[in-house]
Amino acid sequence: MITIAIIGLGLIGTSLGMALRTADEKTSPIGAIGVVGYDVDRRAAGDARGRLAIDRAAGSLEEAVREAHVVVLATPVQAIRDVLQAIAPLVPQGAVVTDVASTKAMVATWAAELLPAGVEFIGGHPMAGKEQAGAASADPNLFKEAIYCLTPPVHASQNALDLVEALVTSIGAKPYYIDPVEHDAYVAGVSHLPFLLSTALVEATTRSRSWKEMAPLAASGYRDISRLASGDPVMHRDICLTNGVALTRWINETIEVLLRLREQIEAGDAKRIEALLAEVKRSRDAWLDTRPNLRPGETDFVGEQEIRRPSLFGRWGPNKKG
Amino acid sequence: MITIAIIGLGLIGTSLGMALRTADEKTSPIGAIGVVGYDVDRRAAGDARGRLAIDRAAGSLEEAVREAHVVVLATPVQAIRDVLQAIAPLVPQGAVVTDVASTKAMVATWAAELLPAGVEFIGGHPMAGKEQAGAASADPNLFKEAIYCLTPPVHASQNALDLVEALVTSIGAKPYYIDPVEHDAYVAGVSHLPFLLSTALVEATTRSRSWKEMAPLAASGYRDISRLASGDPVMHRDICLTNGVALTRWINETIEVLLRLREQIEAGDAKRIEALLAEVKRSRDAWLDTRPNLRPGETDFVGEQEIRRPSLFGRWGPNKKG
């Protein structure tokens, strides 16, 4: 049996626990598992237990990780450094540590710096989420068919890769290997920039003196474009702090487009406005037409043998604690 | 029986026809109706007929409006001027002309300038829509519970107001009287600005050389924030052209917020970033907590007598054509 420790029982940590625990151990690539959960907020651990996301709530970080084969860090990004430092002397030799944070380069640096030899780190980032935080919004199907980025260091062992990949596929997600720096640049554009634009929309409109009169006219368009602004401020603060260079670049790109639009609007340039809007519509429709969650190079046809893998880990266990 | 002519059979025109024709004439405030439809594109008229949005497709503008009690203009904004000019000599005396365009001040000016005495114009704008254009996406429930802005001129007659209000309530929408210039400033913030931000996101990301690698990582956040960018380019071009001043102001406000965010990100100012994101989350959550489509001053409790009104128009008919 594989023991998995989940540190941080918010939306993702709790959803992950639920997904792991509802997988059929006979067919799941990771086999039989036990899930231990820990959160600095004891109430969060209680909520996760209530939602059957964990078998057991640990009373301390040490209790959570000391028998773990896999440790999943599901705290906000900035907290990961402290947690890595705290668990470094506690994690059993041979265990694998992974995380689910939205930025990967900084986390990889911290892990390389803090974890002892014999404890491998494989960064991870499921491309799934919700704007509501906390265990109450957790969903065991959150990761189904989602792309799950894995950003292993070059020297990662096959065993560690296999184990994390089994964890990912057992919750119905699709592992996608990518360099951590590349990952951060890309998600800055398709995930963090949308959040910032959602935030900018809400800030610009709600601080207006006319907001009270405007608000009733806000309909489904406003609701959807403002959705991400309801996300967790701490999680997004940490994203801003750990992915600043890429984000700054995307903010500049967006301002450039807005200035171009403003210029065309001021000039009343019907032709250029329509050309830009038509081009953007084509691009967005083309993206939407691709099958969601298709990894680069992946075709629409996925054979059975590619989905089902025998459990590699029925007999897997970590080395005894040294 | 009231004859309603719908000019322009895209998403809104067709949805409106479907909504009007599915209302129960015994309880509907507008009573028994007949709907005539016209579109410059004959295929669009055929599609609308196929979806039972109209009783009859007219072969010309003249045929569409010559017996109409109400004429609804559902073309893109810029086309409204030409249509008003064309129908001015054709509309029966006593008929009421309305529209469903997203901007109201310019349309009101055109109507005052072009329509003859004895034909009243009451501008309208249902706060409902979809990014997919055309009859195929039409939905008779599109207007249910939606706020429907009405921007009558000060000299509008009670008869004309009653008639348009009956049309609005018969499709399940909620009439909301507002000054056309105020309307344009407000919807620029809550409707047109979200569209432009959605467009800016798609333009900035899809033109990137890394788009092919980024696209698979785009998940539900990107999908939702980019949704409006799939809207009709011609409709939005016309919105940009007829609501430029307000839009320019909102673009400037948004750029100001983005620059502030960029500065905080570059400074790694965790405190100020978190404060801004938390404030924005509060504002957005507060907006979401209000009942959708509640007009200013409207309470959550709406008594039966406020919803159901006797039909004022069972015996209503326009003056004979002069």
Interface residues (C-beta under 8 A of the other chain):
Chain A: Q78 M127 A128 G129 A146 I147 C149 Y176 E182 H183 A185 Y186 V187 G189 V190 S191 L193 P194 F195 L196 L197 S198 T199 A200 L201 V202 E203 A204 T205 T206 S208 S210 K212 E213 M214 A215 P216 L217 A218 A219 S220 G221 Y222 R223 D224 I225 S226 R227 L228 A229 S230 G231 P233 V234 H236 R237 C240 L241 G244 L247 T248 W250 I251 N252 E253 T254 I255 E256 V257 L258 L259 L261 R262 Q264 I265 E266 G268 A270 I273 E274 L276 L277 A278 E279 V280 K281 S283 R284 D285 W287 L288 T290 P292 N293 L294 R295 P296
Chain B: Q78 M127 A128 G129 A146 I147 C149 Y176 E182 H183 A185 Y186 V187 G189 V190 S191 L193 P194 F195 L196 L197 S198 T199 A200 L201 V202 E203 A204 T205 T206 S208 S210 K212 E213 M214 A215 P216 L217 A218 A219 S220 G221 Y222 R223 D224 I225 S226 R227 L228 A229 S230 G231 P233 V234 H236 R237 C240 L241 G244 L247 T248 W250 I251 N252 E253 T254 I255 E256 V257 L258 L259 L261 R262 Q264 I265 E266 G268 A270 I273 E274 L276 L277 A278 E279 V280 K281 S283 R284 D285 W287 L288 T290 P292 N293 L294 R295 P296
